[in-house]
Amino acid sequence: MEEDIYEYSHDDVKKNIIRHGAGLGLPRGWLEQIAEIATSAVDKWVESKSTVTEEDIRNQVINQLRPLNADVAYAYENYDKII
């Protein structure tokens, strides 16, 4: 089965990072800063690609978040698994 092509949206990815990190009780301003840093790096990665999948984007976001805050990266990576 072929993966669906994902239409990348800077704003949507940034909002998702903030939303998933908000459950950790981190200050919103700080979450906005790391979300912008991570999303801007993903923007640059996406520019060089002709097509990307949602999984490609998820992996790139997680890779960018890990050095910024491992807890936010974990929450983003496992949002659909957390009870």
mmCIF file of the N, C-alpha and C atoms, coordinates in Angstrom:
data_MODEL
# 
_entry.id   MODEL 
# 
loop_
_atom_site.group_PDB 
_atom_site.id 
_atom_site.type_symbol 
_atom_site.label_atom_id 
_atom_site.label_alt_id 
_atom_site.label_comp_id 
_atom_site.label_asym_id 
_atom_site.label_entity_id 
_atom_site.label_seq_id 
_atom_site.pdbx_PDB_ins_code 
_atom_site.Cartn_x 
_atom_site.Cartn_y 
_atom_site.Cartn_z 
_atom_site.occupancy 
_atom_site.B_iso_or_equiv 
_atom_site.pdbx_formal_charge 
_atom_site.auth_seq_id 
_atom_site.auth_comp_id 
_atom_site.auth_asym_id 
_atom_site.auth_atom_id 
_atom_site.pdbx_PDB_model_num 
ATOM 1   N N  . MET A 1 1  ? 0.838  -1.188 0.000  1.00 0.00 ? 1  MET A N  1 
ATOM 2   C CA . MET A 1 1  ? 0.000  0.000  0.000  1.00 0.00 ? 1  MET A CA 1 
ATOM 3   C C  . MET A 1 1  ? 0.880  1.248  0.000  1.00 0.00 ? 1  MET A C  1 
ATOM 4   N N  . GLU A 1 2  ? 0.607  2.139  -0.886 1.00 0.00 ? 2  GLU A N  1 
ATOM 5   C CA . GLU A 1 2  ? 1.377  3.363  -1.004 1.00 0.00 ? 2  GLU A CA 1 
ATOM 6   C C  . GLU A 1 2  ? 0.865  4.401  -0.005 1.00 0.00 ? 2  GLU A C  1 
ATOM 7   N N  . GLU A 1 3  ? 1.809  5.146  0.607  1.00 0.00 ? 3  GLU A N  1 
ATOM 8   C CA . GLU A 1 3  ? 1.413  6.180  1.556  1.00 0.00 ? 3  GLU A CA 1 
ATOM 9   C C  . GLU A 1 3  ? 0.843  7.378  0.813  1.00 0.00 ? 3  GLU A C  1 
ATOM 10  N N  . ASP A 1 4  ? -0.093 8.065  1.462  1.00 0.00 ? 4  ASP A N  1 
ATOM 11  C CA . ASP A 1 4  ? -0.666 9.267  0.876  1.00 0.00 ? 4  ASP A CA 1 
ATOM 12  C C  . ASP A 1 4  ? 0.365  10.385 0.889  1.00 0.00 ? 4  ASP A C  1 
ATOM 13  N N  . ILE A 1 5  ? 0.322  11.203 -0.133 1.00 0.00 ? 5  ILE A N  1 
ATOM 14  C CA . ILE A 1 5  ? 1.182  12.381 -0.192 1.00 0.00 ? 5  ILE A CA 1 
ATOM 15  C C  . ILE A 1 5  ? 0.619  13.402 0.797  1.00 0.00 ? 5  ILE A C  1 
ATOM 16  N N  . TYR A 1 6  ? 1.507  14.014 1.525  1.00 0.00 ? 6  TYR A N  1 
ATOM 17  C CA . TYR A 1 6  ? 1.115  14.938 2.590  1.00 0.00 ? 6  TYR A CA 1 
ATOM 18  C C  . TYR A 1 6  ? 1.370  16.365 2.138  1.00 0.00 ? 6  TYR A C  1 
ATOM 19  N N  . GLU A 1 7  ? 0.356  17.203 2.289  1.00 0.00 ? 7  GLU A N  1 
ATOM 20  C CA . GLU A 1 7  ? 0.525  18.620 1.985  1.00 0.00 ? 7  GLU A CA 1 
ATOM 21  C C  . GLU A 1 7  ? 1.014  19.310 3.250  1.00 0.00 ? 7  GLU A C  1 
ATOM 22  N N  . TYR A 1 8  ? 2.248  19.716 3.239  1.00 0.00 ? 8  TYR A N  1 
ATOM 23  C CA . TYR A 1 8  ? 2.898  20.299 4.409  1.00 0.00 ? 8  TYR A CA 1 
ATOM 24  C C  . TYR A 1 8  ? 2.359  21.690 4.707  1.00 0.00 ? 8  TYR A C  1 
ATOM 25  N N  . SER A 1 9  ? 2.125  21.939 5.988  1.00 0.00 ? 9  SER A N  1 
ATOM 26  C CA . SER A 1 9  ? 1.692  23.261 6.433  1.00 0.00 ? 9  SER A CA 1 
ATOM 27  C C  . SER A 1 9  ? 2.504  23.645 7.668  1.00 0.00 ? 9  SER A C  1 
ATOM 28  N N  . HIS A 1 10 ? 3.308  24.682 7.531  1.00 0.00 ? 10 HIS A N  1 
ATOM 29  C CA . HIS A 1 10 ? 4.117  25.196 8.638  1.00 0.00 ? 10 HIS A CA 1 
ATOM 30  C C  . HIS A 1 10 ? 3.234  25.470 9.856  1.00 0.00 ? 10 HIS A C  1 
ATOM 31  N N  . ASP A 1 11 ? 2.143  26.185 9.631  1.00 0.00 ? 11 ASP A N  1 
ATOM 32  C CA . ASP A 1 11 ? 1.278  26.577 10.741 1.00 0.00 ? 11 ASP A CA 1 
ATOM 33  C C  . ASP A 1 11 ? 0.637  25.381 11.433 1.00 0.00 ? 11 ASP A C  1 
ATOM 34  N N  . ASP A 1 12 ? 0.206  24.398 10.661 1.00 0.00 ? 12 ASP A N  1 
ATOM 35  C CA . ASP A 1 12 ? -0.420 23.211 11.265 1.00 0.00 ? 12 ASP A CA 1 
ATOM 36  C C  . ASP A 1 12 ? 0.581  22.421 12.100 1.00 0.00 ? 12 ASP A C  1 
ATOM 37  N N  . VAL A 1 13 ? 1.779  22.250 11.580 1.00 0.00 ? 13 VAL A N  1 
ATOM 38  C CA . VAL A 1 13 ? 2.796  21.516 12.337 1.00 0.00 ? 13 VAL A CA 1 
ATOM 39  C C  . VAL A 1 13 ? 3.145  22.268 13.611 1.00 0.00 ? 13 VAL A C  1 
ATOM 40  N N  . LYS A 1 14 ? 3.302  23.568 13.513 1.00 0.00 ? 14 LYS A N  1 
ATOM 41  C CA . LYS A 1 14 ? 3.630  24.375 14.689 1.00 0.00 ? 14 LYS A CA 1 
ATOM 42  C C  . LYS A 1 14 ? 2.525  24.273 15.743 1.00 0.00 ? 14 LYS A C  1 
ATOM 43  N N  . LYS A 1 15 ? 1.280  24.364 15.321 1.00 0.00 ? 15 LYS A N  1 
ATOM 44  C CA . LYS A 1 15 ? 0.160  24.244 16.255 1.00 0.00 ? 15 LYS A CA 1 
ATOM 45  C C  . LYS A 1 15 ? 0.136  22.878 16.921 1.00 0.00 ? 15 LYS A C  1 
ATOM 46  N N  . ASN A 1 16 ? 0.442  21.829 16.157 1.00 0.00 ? 16 ASN A N  1 
ATOM 47  C CA . ASN A 1 16 ? 0.463  20.482 16.721 1.00 0.00 ? 16 ASN A CA 1 
ATOM 48  C C  . ASN A 1 16 ? 1.559  20.326 17.775 1.00 0.00 ? 16 ASN A C  1 
ATOM 49  N N  . ILE A 1 17 ? 2.717  20.890 17.516 1.00 0.00 ? 17 ILE A N  1 
ATOM 50  C CA . ILE A 1 17 ? 3.796  20.836 18.500 1.00 0.00 ? 17 ILE A CA 1 
ATOM 51  C C  . ILE A 1 17 ? 3.354  21.528 19.785 1.00 0.00 ? 17 ILE A C  1 
ATOM 52  N N  . ILE A 1 18 ? 2.786  22.693 19.663 1.00 0.00 ? 18 ILE A N  1 
ATOM 53  C CA . ILE A 1 18 ? 2.340  23.447 20.837 1.00 0.00 ? 18 ILE A CA 1 
ATOM 54  C C  . ILE A 1 18 ? 1.255  22.686 21.578 1.00 0.00 ? 18 ILE A C  1 
ATOM 55  N N  . ARG A 1 19 ? 0.310  22.133 20.845 1.00 0.00 ? 19 ARG A N  1 
ATOM 56  C CA . ARG A 1 19 ? -0.793 21.390 21.467 1.00 0.00 ? 19 ARG A CA 1 
ATOM 57  C C  . ARG A 1 19 ? -0.277 20.170 22.234 1.00 0.00 ? 19 ARG A C  1 
ATOM 58  N N  . HIS A 1 20 ? 0.623  19.414 21.611 1.00 0.00 ? 20 HIS A N  1 
ATOM 59  C CA . HIS A 1 20 ? 1.133  18.218 22.271 1.00 0.00 ? 20 HIS A CA 1 
ATOM 60  C C  . HIS A 1 20 ? 2.030  18.570 23.448 1.00 0.00 ? 20 HIS A C  1 
ATOM 61  N N  . GLY A 1 21 ? 2.745  19.662 23.358 1.00 0.00 ? 21 GLY A N  1 
ATOM 62  C CA . GLY A 1 21 ? 3.593  20.092 24.464 1.00 0.00 ? 21 GLY A CA 1 
ATOM 63  C C  . GLY A 1 21 ? 2.830  20.744 25.599 1.00 0.00 ? 21 GLY A C  1 
ATOM 64  N N  . ALA A 1 22 ? 1.661  21.290 25.303 1.00 0.00 ? 22 ALA A N  1 
ATOM 65  C CA . ALA A 1 22 ? 0.875  21.989 26.332 1.00 0.00 ? 22 ALA A CA 1 
ATOM 66  C C  . ALA A 1 22 ? 0.464  21.060 27.465 1.00 0.00 ? 22 ALA A C  1 
ATOM 67  N N  . GLY A 1 23 ? 0.241  19.804 27.157 1.00 0.00 ? 23 GLY A N  1 
ATOM 68  C CA . GLY A 1 23 ? -0.138 18.844 28.185 1.00 0.00 ? 23 GLY A CA 1 
ATOM 69  C C  . GLY A 1 23 ? 0.957  18.589 29.208 1.00 0.00 ? 23 GLY A C  1 
ATOM 70  N N  . LEU A 1 24 ? 2.159  19.030 28.911 1.00 0.00 ? 24 LEU A N  1 
ATOM 71  C CA . LEU A 1 24 ? 3.283  18.852 29.828 1.00 0.00 ? 24 LEU A CA 1 
ATOM 72  C C  . LEU A 1 24 ? 3.382  19.985 30.842 1.00 0.00 ? 24 LEU A C  1 
ATOM 73  N N  . GLY A 1 25 ? 2.527  20.985 30.686 1.00 0.00 ? 25 GLY A N  1 
ATOM 74  C CA . GLY A 1 25 ? 2.529  22.113 31.613 1.00 0.00 ? 25 GLY A CA 1 
ATOM 75  C C  . GLY A 1 25 ? 3.635  23.117 31.368 1.00 0.00 ? 25 GLY A C  1 
ATOM 76  N N  . LEU A 1 26 ? 4.212  23.102 30.178 1.00 0.00 ? 26 LEU A N  1 
ATOM 77  C CA . LEU A 1 26 ? 5.282  24.044 29.855 1.00 0.00 ? 26 LEU A CA 1 
ATOM 78  C C  . LEU A 1 26 ? 4.686  25.400 29.467 1.00 0.00 ? 26 LEU A C  1 
ATOM 79  N N  . PRO A 1 27 ? 5.407  26.480 29.728 1.00 0.00 ? 27 PRO A N  1 
ATOM 80  C CA . PRO A 1 27 ? 4.908  27.811 29.369 1.00 0.00 ? 27 PRO A CA 1 
ATOM 81  C C  . PRO A 1 27 ? 4.656  27.927 27.871 1.00 0.00 ? 27 PRO A C  1 
ATOM 82  N N  . ARG A 1 28 ? 3.522  28.516 27.516 1.00 0.00 ? 28 ARG A N  1 
ATOM 83  C CA . ARG A 1 28 ? 3.145  28.617 26.108 1.00 0.00 ? 28 ARG A CA 1 
ATOM 84  C C  . ARG A 1 28 ? 4.170  29.392 25.286 1.00 0.00 ? 28 ARG A C  1 
ATOM 85  N N  . GLY A 1 29 ? 4.686  30.459 25.820 1.00 0.00 ? 29 GLY A N  1 
ATOM 86  C CA . GLY A 1 29 ? 5.680  31.248 25.084 1.00 0.00 ? 29 GLY A CA 1 
ATOM 87  C C  . GLY A 1 29 ? 6.908  30.423 24.746 1.00 0.00 ? 29 GLY A C  1 
ATOM 88  N N  . TRP A 1 30 ? 7.351  29.616 25.670 1.00 0.00 ? 30 TRP A N  1 
ATOM 89  C CA . TRP A 1 30 ? 8.506  28.765 25.436 1.00 0.00 ? 30 TRP A CA 1 
ATOM 90  C C  . TRP A 1 30 ? 8.178  27.702 24.394 1.00 0.00 ? 30 TRP A C  1 
ATOM 91  N N  . LEU A 1 31 ? 6.985  27.106 24.495 1.00 0.00 ? 31 LEU A N  1 
ATOM 92  C CA . LEU A 1 31 ? 6.554  26.121 23.504 1.00 0.00 ? 31 LEU A CA 1 
ATOM 93  C C  . LEU A 1 31 ? 6.491  26.736 22.115 1.00 0.00 ? 31 LEU A C  1 
ATOM 94  N N  . GLU A 1 32 ? 6.007  27.961 22.017 1.00 0.00 ? 32 GLU A N  1 
ATOM 95  C CA . GLU A 1 32 ? 5.945  28.638 20.722 1.00 0.00 ? 32 GLU A CA 1 
ATOM 96  C C  . GLU A 1 32 ? 7.336  28.823 20.139 1.00 0.00 ? 32 GLU A C  1 
ATOM 97  N N  . GLN A 1 33 ? 8.305  29.138 20.994 1.00 0.00 ? 33 GLN A N  1 
ATOM 98  C CA . GLN A 1 33 ? 9.674  29.326 20.515 1.00 0.00 ? 33 GLN A CA 1 
ATOM 99  C C  . GLN A 1 33 ? 10.267 28.026 19.981 1.00 0.00 ? 33 GLN A C  1 
ATOM 100 N N  . ILE A 1 34 ? 10.138 26.934 20.744 1.00 0.00 ? 34 ILE A N  1 
ATOM 101 C CA . ILE A 1 34 ? 10.737 25.692 20.249 1.00 0.00 ? 34 ILE A CA 1 
ATOM 102 C C  . ILE A 1 34 ? 9.966  25.158 19.048 1.00 0.00 ? 34 ILE A C  1 
ATOM 103 N N  . ALA A 1 35 ? 8.655  25.400 19.022 1.00 0.00 ? 35 ALA A N  1 
ATOM 104 C CA . ALA A 1 35 ? 7.861  24.973 17.867 1.00 0.00 ? 35 ALA A CA 1 
ATOM 105 C C  . ALA A 1 35 ? 8.308  25.730 16.617 1.00 0.00 ? 35 ALA A C  1 
ATOM 106 N N  . GLU A 1 36 ? 8.583  26.998 16.743 1.00 0.00 ? 36 GLU A N  1 
ATOM 107 C CA . GLU A 1 36 ? 9.040  27.790 15.600 1.00 0.00 ? 36 GLU A CA 1 
ATOM 108 C C  . GLU A 1 36 ? 10.418 27.329 15.129 1.00 0.00 ? 36 GLU A C  1 
ATOM 109 N N  . ILE A 1 37 ? 11.316 27.065 16.063 1.00 0.00 ? 37 ILE A N  1 
ATOM 110 C CA . ILE A 1 37 ? 12.657 26.597 15.704 1.00 0.00 ? 37 ILE A CA 1 
ATOM 111 C C  . ILE A 1 37 ? 12.565 25.263 14.957 1.00 0.00 ? 37 ILE A C  1 
ATOM 112 N N  . ALA A 1 38 ? 11.814 24.325 15.522 1.00 0.00 ? 38 ALA A N  1 
ATOM 113 C CA . ALA A 1 38 ? 11.689 22.999 14.911 1.00 0.00 ? 38 ALA A CA 1 
ATOM 114 C C  . ALA A 1 38 ? 11.003 23.083 13.556 1.00 0.00 ? 38 ALA A C  1 
ATOM 115 N N  . THR A 1 39 ? 9.922  23.840 13.483 1.00 0.00 ? 39 THR A N  1 
ATOM 116 C CA . THR A 1 39 ? 9.158  23.927 12.239 1.00 0.00 ? 39 THR A CA 1 
ATOM 117 C C  . THR A 1 39 ? 9.962  24.633 11.147 1.00 0.00 ? 39 THR A C  1 
ATOM 118 N N  . SER A 1 40 ? 10.723 25.636 11.505 1.00 0.00 ? 40 SER A N  1 
ATOM 119 C CA . SER A 1 40 ? 11.564 26.323 10.513 1.00 0.00 ? 40 SER A CA 1 
ATOM 120 C C  . SER A 1 40 ? 12.609 25.380 9.931  1.00 0.00 ? 40 SER A C  1 
ATOM 121 N N  . ALA A 1 41 ? 13.160 24.510 10.761 1.00 0.00 ? 41 ALA A N  1 
ATOM 122 C CA . ALA A 1 41 ? 14.126 23.522 10.272 1.00 0.00 ? 41 ALA A CA 1 
ATOM 123 C C  . ALA A 1 41 ? 13.439 22.525 9.339  1.00 0.00 ? 41 ALA A C  1 
ATOM 124 N N  . VAL A 1 42 ? 12.220 22.137 9.689  1.00 0.00 ? 42 VAL A N  1 
ATOM 125 C CA . VAL A 1 42 ? 11.464 21.222 8.824  1.00 0.00 ? 42 VAL A CA 1 
ATOM 126 C C  . VAL A 1 42 ? 11.127 21.921 7.508  1.00 0.00 ? 42 VAL A C  1 
ATOM 127 N N  . ASP A 1 43 ? 10.801 23.202 7.558  1.00 0.00 ? 43 ASP A N  1 
ATOM 128 C CA . ASP A 1 43 ? 10.537 23.972 6.331  1.00 0.00 ? 43 ASP A CA 1 
ATOM 129 C C  . ASP A 1 43 ? 11.701 23.834 5.351  1.00 0.00 ? 43 ASP A C  1 
ATOM 130 N N  . LYS A 1 44 ? 12.912 24.006 5.863  1.00 0.00 ? 44 LYS A N  1 
ATOM 131 C CA . LYS A 1 44 ? 14.101 23.931 5.009  1.00 0.00 ? 44 LYS A CA 1 
ATOM 132 C C  . LYS A 1 44 ? 14.263 22.535 4.426  1.00 0.00 ? 44 LYS A C  1 
ATOM 133 N N  . TRP A 1 45 ? 13.973 21.515 5.240  1.00 0.00 ? 45 TRP A N  1 
ATOM 134 C CA . TRP A 1 45 ? 14.074 20.136 4.758  1.00 0.00 ? 45 TRP A CA 1 
ATOM 135 C C  . TRP A 1 45 ? 13.055 19.878 3.652  1.00 0.00 ? 45 TRP A C  1 
ATOM 136 N N  . VAL A 1 46 ? 11.821 20.357 3.865  1.00 0.00 ? 46 VAL A N  1 
ATOM 137 C CA . VAL A 1 46 ? 10.734 20.133 2.905  1.00 0.00 ? 46 VAL A CA 1 
ATOM 138 C C  . VAL A 1 46 ? 11.032 20.801 1.565  1.00 0.00 ? 46 VAL A C  1 
ATOM 139 N N  . GLU A 1 47 ? 11.670 21.973 1.592  1.00 0.00 ? 47 GLU A N  1 
ATOM 140 C CA . GLU A 1 47 ? 11.956 22.719 0.360  1.00 0.00 ? 47 GLU A CA 1 
ATOM 141 C C  . GLU A 1 47 ? 12.718 21.886 -0.663 1.00 0.00 ? 47 GLU A C  1 
ATOM 142 N N  . SER A 1 48 ? 13.540 20.971 -0.190 1.00 0.00 ? 48 SER A N  1 
ATOM 143 C CA . SER A 1 48 ? 14.361 20.184 -1.115 1.00 0.00 ? 48 SER A CA 1 
ATOM 144 C C  . SER A 1 48 ? 13.653 18.921 -1.612 1.00 0.00 ? 48 SER A C  1 
ATOM 145 N N  . LYS A 1 49 ? 12.423 18.708 -1.205 1.00 0.00 ? 49 LYS A N  1 
ATOM 146 C CA . LYS A 1 49 ? 11.687 17.497 -1.572 1.00 0.00 ? 49 LYS A CA 1 
ATOM 147 C C  . LYS A 1 49 ? 10.576 17.818 -2.564 1.00 0.00 ? 49 LYS A C  1 
ATOM 148 N N  . SER A 1 50 ? 10.361 16.904 -3.509 1.00 0.00 ? 50 SER A N  1 
ATOM 149 C CA . SER A 1 50 ? 9.247  17.101 -4.439 1.00 0.00 ? 50 SER A CA 1 
ATOM 150 C C  . SER A 1 50 ? 7.943  16.588 -3.835 1.00 0.00 ? 50 SER A C  1 
ATOM 151 N N  . THR A 1 51 ? 8.027  15.544 -3.035 1.00 0.00 ? 51 THR A N  1 
ATOM 152 C CA . THR A 1 51 ? 6.859  15.029 -2.316 1.00 0.00 ? 51 THR A CA 1 
ATOM 153 C C  . THR A 1 51 ? 7.303  14.533 -0.945 1.00 0.00 ? 51 THR A C  1 
ATOM 154 N N  . VAL A 1 52 ? 6.403  14.613 -0.001 1.00 0.00 ? 52 VAL A N  1 
ATOM 155 C CA . VAL A 1 52 ? 6.665  14.103 1.349  1.00 0.00 ? 52 VAL A CA 1 
ATOM 156 C C  . VAL A 1 52 ? 5.422  13.390 1.852  1.00 0.00 ? 52 VAL A C  1 
ATOM 157 N N  . THR A 1 53 ? 5.626  12.438 2.734  1.00 0.00 ? 53 THR A N  1 
ATOM 158 C CA . THR A 1 53 ? 4.498  11.769 3.371  1.00 0.00 ? 53 THR A CA 1 
ATOM 159 C C  . THR A 1 53 ? 4.322  12.348 4.774  1.00 0.00 ? 53 THR A C  1 
ATOM 160 N N  . GLU A 1 54 ? 3.189  12.077 5.361  1.00 0.00 ? 54 GLU A N  1 
ATOM 161 C CA . GLU A 1 54 ? 2.943  12.529 6.723  1.00 0.00 ? 54 GLU A CA 1 
ATOM 162 C C  . GLU A 1 54 ? 3.984  11.925 7.668  1.00 0.00 ? 54 GLU A C  1 
ATOM 163 N N  . GLU A 1 55 ? 4.331  10.674 7.433  1.00 0.00 ? 55 GLU A N  1 
ATOM 164 C CA . GLU A 1 55 ? 5.350  10.008 8.266  1.00 0.00 ? 55 GLU A CA 1 
ATOM 165 C C  . GLU A 1 55 ? 6.709  10.689 8.129  1.00 0.00 ? 55 GLU A C  1 
ATOM 166 N N  . ASP A 1 56 ? 7.059  11.140 6.914  1.00 0.00 ? 56 ASP A N  1 
ATOM 167 C CA . ASP A 1 56 ? 8.302  11.891 6.712  1.00 0.00 ? 56 ASP A CA 1 
ATOM 168 C C  . ASP A 1 56 ? 8.324  13.142 7.589  1.00 0.00 ? 56 ASP A C  1 
ATOM 169 N N  . ILE A 1 57 ? 7.222  13.857 7.570  1.00 0.00 ? 57 ILE A N  1 
ATOM 170 C CA . ILE A 1 57 ? 7.131  15.091 8.355  1.00 0.00 ? 57 ILE A CA 1 
ATOM 171 C C  . ILE A 1 57 ? 7.221  14.781 9.838  1.00 0.00 ? 57 ILE A C  1 
ATOM 172 N N  . ARG A 1 58 ? 6.463  13.799 10.287 1.00 0.00 ? 58 ARG A N  1 
ATOM 173 C CA . ARG A 1 58 ? 6.500  13.416 11.718 1.00 0.00 ? 58 ARG A CA 1 
ATOM 174 C C  . ARG A 1 58 ? 7.929  13.104 12.153 1.00 0.00 ? 58 ARG A C  1 
ATOM 175 N N  . ASN A 1 59 ? 8.637  12.313 11.356 1.00 0.00 ? 59 ASN A N  1 
ATOM 176 C CA . ASN A 1 59 ? 10.010 11.954 11.708 1.00 0.00 ? 59 ASN A CA 1 
ATOM 177 C C  . ASN A 1 59 ? 10.920 13.169 11.766 1.00 0.00 ? 59 ASN A C  1 
ATOM 178 N N  . GLN A 1 60 ? 10.765 14.073 10.825 1.00 0.00 ? 60 GLN A N  1 
ATOM 179 C CA . GLN A 1 60 ? 11.586 15.281 10.821 1.00 0.00 ? 60 GLN A CA 1 
ATOM 180 C C  . GLN A 1 60 ? 11.277 16.171 12.031 1.00 0.00 ? 60 GLN A C  1 
ATOM 181 N N  . VAL A 1 61 ? 10.001 16.318 12.354 1.00 0.00 ? 61 VAL A N  1 
ATOM 182 C CA . VAL A 1 61 ? 9.616  17.129 13.516 1.00 0.00 ? 61 VAL A CA 1 
ATOM 183 C C  . VAL A 1 61 ? 10.217 16.527 14.787 1.00 0.00 ? 61 VAL A C  1 
ATOM 184 N N  . ILE A 1 62 ? 10.083 15.236 14.950 1.00 0.00 ? 62 ILE A N  1 
ATOM 185 C CA . ILE A 1 62 ? 10.620 14.566 16.133 1.00 0.00 ? 62 ILE A CA 1 
ATOM 186 C C  . ILE A 1 62 ? 12.133 14.748 16.209 1.00 0.00 ? 62 ILE A C  1 
ATOM 187 N N  . ASN A 1 63 ? 12.821 14.581 15.091 1.00 0.00 ? 63 ASN A N  1 
ATOM 188 C CA . ASN A 1 63 ? 14.277 14.763 15.069 1.00 0.00 ? 63 ASN A CA 1 
ATOM 189 C C  . ASN A 1 63 ? 14.680 16.183 15.452 1.00 0.00 ? 63 ASN A C  1 
ATOM 190 N N  . GLN A 1 64 ? 13.886 17.160 15.056 1.00 0.00 ? 64 GLN A N  1 
ATOM 191 C CA . GLN A 1 64 ? 14.190 18.551 15.404 1.00 0.00 ? 64 GLN A CA 1 
ATOM 192 C C  . GLN A 1 64 ? 13.852 18.858 16.867 1.00 0.00 ? 64 GLN A C  1 
ATOM 193 N N  . LEU A 1 65 ? 12.804 18.238 17.388 1.00 0.00 ? 65 LEU A N  1 
ATOM 194 C CA . LEU A 1 65 ? 12.384 18.509 18.763 1.00 0.00 ? 65 LEU A CA 1 
ATOM 195 C C  . LEU A 1 65 ? 13.291 17.870 19.813 1.00 0.00 ? 65 LEU A C  1 
ATOM 196 N N  . ARG A 1 66 ? 13.822 16.707 19.526 1.00 0.00 ? 66 ARG A N  1 
ATOM 197 C CA . ARG A 1 66 ? 14.611 15.971 20.534 1.00 0.00 ? 66 ARG A CA 1 
ATOM 198 C C  . ARG A 1 66 ? 15.703 16.810 21.193 1.00 0.00 ? 66 ARG A C  1 
ATOM 199 N N  . PRO A 1 67 ? 16.542 17.513 20.426 1.00 0.00 ? 67 PRO A N  1 
ATOM 200 C CA . PRO A 1 67 ? 17.579 18.304 21.107 1.00 0.00 ? 67 PRO A CA 1 
ATOM 201 C C  . PRO A 1 67 ? 17.022 19.547 21.816 1.00 0.00 ? 67 PRO A C  1 
ATOM 202 N N  . LEU A 1 68 ? 15.839 19.990 21.431 1.00 0.00 ? 68 LEU A N  1 
ATOM 203 C CA . LEU A 1 68 ? 15.243 21.171 22.059 1.00 0.00 ? 68 LEU A CA 1 
ATOM 204 C C  . LEU A 1 68 ? 14.554 20.816 23.367 1.00 0.00 ? 68 LEU A C  1 
ATOM 205 N N  . ASN A 1 69 ? 13.809 19.714 23.360 1.00 0.00 ? 69 ASN A N  1 
ATOM 206 C CA . ASN A 1 69 ? 13.148 19.230 24.572 1.00 0.00 ? 69 ASN A CA 1 
ATOM 207 C C  . ASN A 1 69 ? 12.674 17.801 24.319 1.00 0.00 ? 69 ASN A C  1 
ATOM 208 N N  . ALA A 1 70 ? 13.328 16.857 24.968 1.00 0.00 ? 70 ALA A N  1 
ATOM 209 C CA . ALA A 1 70 ? 13.026 15.441 24.759 1.00 0.00 ? 70 ALA A CA 1 
ATOM 210 C C  . ALA A 1 70 ? 11.594 15.097 25.168 1.00 0.00 ? 70 ALA A C  1 
ATOM 211 N N  . ASP A 1 71 ? 11.062 15.780 26.186 1.00 0.00 ? 71 ASP A N  1 
ATOM 212 C CA . ASP A 1 71 ? 9.697  15.499 26.630 1.00 0.00 ? 71 ASP A CA 1 
ATOM 213 C C  . ASP A 1 71 ? 8.669  15.920 25.583 1.00 0.00 ? 71 ASP A C  1 
ATOM 214 N N  . VAL A 1 72 ? 8.870  17.068 24.974 1.00 0.00 ? 72 VAL A N  1 
ATOM 215 C CA . VAL A 1 72 ? 7.961  17.526 23.922 1.00 0.00 ? 72 VAL A CA 1 
ATOM 216 C C  . VAL A 1 72 ? 8.069  16.588 22.719 1.00 0.00 ? 72 VAL A C  1 
ATOM 217 N N  . ALA A 1 73 ? 9.279  16.171 22.391 1.00 0.00 ? 73 ALA A N  1 
ATOM 218 C CA . ALA A 1 73 ? 9.464  15.228 21.280 1.00 0.00 ? 73 ALA A CA 1 
ATOM 219 C C  . ALA A 1 73 ? 8.723  13.925 21.560 1.00 0.00 ? 73 ALA A C  1 
ATOM 220 N N  . TYR A 1 74 ? 8.821  13.441 22.784 1.00 0.00 ? 74 TYR A N  1 
ATOM 221 C CA . TYR A 1 74 ? 8.146  12.200 23.165 1.00 0.00 ? 74 TYR A CA 1 
ATOM 222 C C  . TYR A 1 74 ? 6.626  12.362 23.074 1.00 0.00 ? 74 TYR A C  1 
ATOM 223 N N  . ALA A 1 75 ? 6.103  13.473 23.582 1.00 0.00 ? 75 ALA A N  1 
ATOM 224 C CA . ALA A 1 75 ? 4.663  13.722 23.530 1.00 0.00 ? 75 ALA A CA 1 
ATOM 225 C C  . ALA A 1 75 ? 4.178  13.807 22.087 1.00 0.00 ? 75 ALA A C  1 
ATOM 226 N N  . TYR A 1 76 ? 4.949  14.471 21.237 1.00 0.00 ? 76 TYR A N  1 
ATOM 227 C CA . TYR A 1 76 ? 4.588  14.592 19.823 1.00 0.00 ? 76 TYR A CA 1 
ATOM 228 C C  . TYR A 1 76 ? 4.634  13.227 19.140 1.00 0.00 ? 76 TYR A C  1 
ATOM 229 N N  . GLU A 1 77 ? 5.664  12.470 19.434 1.00 0.00 ? 77 GLU A N  1 
ATOM 230 C CA . GLU A 1 77 ? 5.838  11.167 18.801 1.00 0.00 ? 77 GLU A CA 1 
ATOM 231 C C  . GLU A 1 77 ? 4.773  10.157 19.216 1.00 0.00 ? 77 GLU A C  1 
ATOM 232 N N  . ASN A 1 78 ? 4.325  10.256 20.452 1.00 0.00 ? 78 ASN A N  1 
ATOM 233 C CA . ASN A 1 78 ? 3.421  9.244  21.000 1.00 0.00 ? 78 ASN A CA 1 
ATOM 234 C C  . ASN A 1 78 ? 2.032  9.769  21.312 1.00 0.00 ? 78 ASN A C  1 
ATOM 235 N N  . TYR A 1 79 ? 1.632  10.865 20.693 1.00 0.00 ? 79 TYR A N  1 
ATOM 236 C CA . TYR A 1 79 ? 0.343  11.470 21.019 1.00 0.00 ? 79 TYR A CA 1 
ATOM 237 C C  . TYR A 1 79 ? -0.817 10.510 20.869 1.00 0.00 ? 79 TYR A C  1 
ATOM 238 N N  . ASP A 1 80 ? -0.730 9.596  19.929 1.00 0.00 ? 80 ASP A N  1 
ATOM 239 C CA . ASP A 1 80 ? -1.848 8.672  19.689 1.00 0.00 ? 80 ASP A CA 1 
ATOM 240 C C  . ASP A 1 80 ? -1.761 7.423  20.576 1.00 0.00 ? 80 ASP A C  1 
ATOM 241 N N  . LYS A 1 81 ? -0.726 7.352  21.409 1.00 0.00 ? 81 LYS A N  1 
ATOM 242 C CA . LYS A 1 81 ? -0.546 6.198  22.274 1.00 0.00 ? 81 LYS A CA 1 
ATOM 243 C C  . LYS A 1 81 ? -0.734 6.540  23.744 1.00 0.00 ? 81 LYS A C  1 
ATOM 244 N N  . ILE A 1 82 ? -0.745 7.820  24.064 1.00 0.00 ? 82 ILE A N  1 
ATOM 245 C CA . ILE A 1 82 ? -0.841 8.250  25.450 1.00 0.00 ? 82 ILE A CA 1 
ATOM 246 C C  . ILE A 1 82 ? -2.293 8.198  25.912 1.00 0.00 ? 82 ILE A C  1 
ATOM 247 N N  . ILE A 1 83 ? -2.503 7.596  27.064 1.00 0.00 ? 83 ILE A N  1 
ATOM 248 C CA . ILE A 1 83 ? -3.858 7.455  27.606 1.00 0.00 ? 83 ILE A CA 1 
ATOM 249 C C  . ILE A 1 83 ? -4.149 8.603  28.546 1.00 0.00 ? 83 ILE A C  1 
# 
